[in-house]
């Protein structure tokens, strides 16, 4: 069976979640206009060159990665979920070296969400790239939809720390997929 702390349903945006005792990594994300309604705390955002940037926490909750904004007026122990997605549908990539002339120490990780669903999780942007599920057979007409999210961190050390944690969480979630399937099949017997 599953541990009691594992969520079976995706955590819903707007839900307040405790951050104390969890790995909560501070990051900044661009907020596309379509995702603006997900946020409640304008004080945690900055507009620069027409782009809205939001301070968030990257948190792992059971089988899900969530991005949470600090709870407004709170003590810092809680966050309000902005978006959530299954770890097994994610991959993470390091950003190559920053462009020449970029003096900022900030570094980026690229989160890639792959799914059969047309609508990506909040904040993720659809990519034109699609990948066939299978080259032949009954699923050869299905395509995975790809969406991406840039996660910005304070500096190279913070980005590397986040990458190591994300990579470990993603690998752990993938390694448990078969166990969850077996458990579900045994429940149905």
C-alpha positions in Angstrom: 0.0 0.0 0.0 0.9 3.6 -0.1 2.3 5.7 2.7 -0.3 8.0 4.3 1.7 11.1 3.2 1.4 10.2 -0.5 -1.3 12.1 -2.3 -3.3 10.0 -4.7 -5.1 12.9 -6.3 -3.3 15.9 -7.6 -3.1 18.7 -5.0 -5.4 21.5 -6.2 -4.4 25.0 -6.9 -5.5 27.4 -4.1 -5.0 24.8 -1.4 -2.8 25.8 1.5 0.0 23.4 2.2 2.4 23.2 5.1 6.0 23.9 4.1 7.7 23.2 7.4 9.5 19.8 7.3 9.4 19.6 3.5 12.1 20.5 1.0 10.9 23.9 -0.2 13.3 25.5 -2.7 12.9 29.2 -3.4 12.7 30.0 -7.1 11.2 32.6 -9.5 9.0 31.9 -12.5 7.7 34.0 -15.4 3.9 34.4 -15.1 2.2 34.3 -18.5 -1.1 36.4 -18.7 -3.1 33.1 -18.9 -1.7 32.0 -15.5 -2.1 35.4 -13.6 -5.4 34.3 -12.0 -3.5 31.5 -10.2 -1.8 34.1 -7.9 -3.2 36.0 -5.0 -0.1 37.8 -3.7 1.0 40.7 -5.9 3.7 41.6 -3.3 5.6 38.5 -4.2 5.8 39.5 -7.9 7.9 41.9 -9.9 7.3 43.3 -13.4 10.4 43.9 -15.4 10.4 44.8 -19.1 6.7 43.9 -19.3 7.3 40.4 -17.9 5.8 39.4 -14.5 8.0 37.3 -12.3 6.7 35.5 -9.2 8.6 34.2 -6.2 7.6 30.7 -5.5 8.6 27.6 -3.5 9.4 24.4 -5.4 8.0 21.6 -3.2 7.6 17.8 -3.5 4.4 16.4 -2.1 4.1 12.6 -2.4 4.1 11.8 -6.1 3.7 15.5 -7.1 5.9 18.5 -7.7 4.1 21.7 -6.7 4.9 25.3 -7.0 3.5 27.3 -4.1 3.4 31.0 -3.4 4.2 32.1 0.2 0.9 32.4 2.1 0.0 36.1 2.3 0.2 37.4 5.9 1.3 34.0 7.1 4.2 33.1 9.4 6.2 31.6 6.5 5.3 28.0 7.4 2.6 27.6 4.7 2.3 28.1 1.0 -0.7 28.3 -1.4 -0.5 25.8 -4.3 -0.3 27.5 -7.7 0.3 24.4 -9.8 0.9 20.7 -9.4 2.0 17.9 -11.7 2.9 14.2 -11.4 6.7 13.6 -11.0 6.5 10.7 -13.5 5.4 13.1 -16.2 8.4 15.5 -15.6 12.0 15.7 -16.7 14.4 18.4 -15.8 17.3 19.9 -17.8 20.1 22.1 -16.8 20.5 25.4 -18.7 23.7 25.6 -20.8 26.0 28.4 -19.9 24.4 31.8 -19.7 24.6 34.0 -22.8 27.8 36.1 -23.2 27.5 39.5 -21.6 24.9 38.2 -19.0 26.2 39.5 -15.7 23.3 38.0 -13.6 24.3 35.2 -11.3 20.7 33.7 -11.7 20.5 30.3 -13.3 17.7 28.4 -14.9 16.4 24.8 -14.9 13.9 23.7 -17.5 11.1 21.5 -16.4 9.5 19.5 -19.2 6.0 18.0 -18.7 5.0 15.2 -21.1 1.4 14.0 -21.2 -1.4 12.9 -23.5 -3.6 15.7 -22.1 -4.0 18.8 -24.2 -4.0 21.3 -21.3 -0.6 21.7 -19.5 -0.4 22.3 -15.8 -0.6 25.9 -14.7 2.5 28.1 -15.6 3.7 25.5 -18.1 3.7 26.6 -21.7 2.7 24.3 -24.6 5.5 23.4 -27.0 5.0 22.8 -30.7 7.0 19.6 -30.3 5.0 16.5 -30.1 6.3 12.9 -29.7 4.5 9.8 -31.1 3.5 7.4 -28.3 4.4 4.4 -30.5 5.8 4.1 -34.1 3.3 1.4 -35.0 0.4 -0.6 -33.5 -2.8 0.6 -31.9 -1.3 3.7 -30.3 0.5 5.1 -33.4 -2.0 7.9 -33.8 -1.4 9.2 -30.2 1.0 12.0 -29.5 2.5 13.1 -26.2 2.1 16.9 -25.7 5.1 18.7 -24.3 5.0 21.8 -22.2 7.9 23.6 -20.4 8.5 25.8 -17.5 11.6 27.9 -16.7 12.5 27.7 -13.0 15.0 30.4 -12.1 17.3 30.2 -9.0 19.5 32.7 -7.2 22.8 31.4 -8.5 24.6 28.3 -9.9 24.8 26.6 -6.4 21.1 27.0 -5.8 20.3 25.7 -9.3 22.5 22.7 -8.9 21.0 21.9 -5.5 17.5 22.1 -7.0 18.6 19.9 -10.0 20.0 17.2 -7.7 16.9 17.1 -5.6 14.5 17.1 -8.6 16.5 14.5 -10.4 16.5 12.2 -7.3 12.7 12.7 -6.7 11.9 12.1 -10.4 14.0 8.9 -10.5 12.4 7.7 -7.3 8.9 8.3 -8.6 9.6 6.5 -11.9 11.1 3.5 -10.0 7.8 3.2 -8.0 5.5 3.2 -11.0 5.4 -0.6 -11.4 4.8 -1.1 -7.6 1.7 1.2 -7.7 0.4 -0.6 -10.8 0.9 -4.0 -9.1 -0.8 -2.7 -5.9 -3.8 -1.5 -7.9 -4.2 -4.7 -9.8 -4.1 -6.7 -6.5 -6.8 -4.4 -5.0 -9.1 -5.3 -7.9 -8.8 -9.1 -7.4 
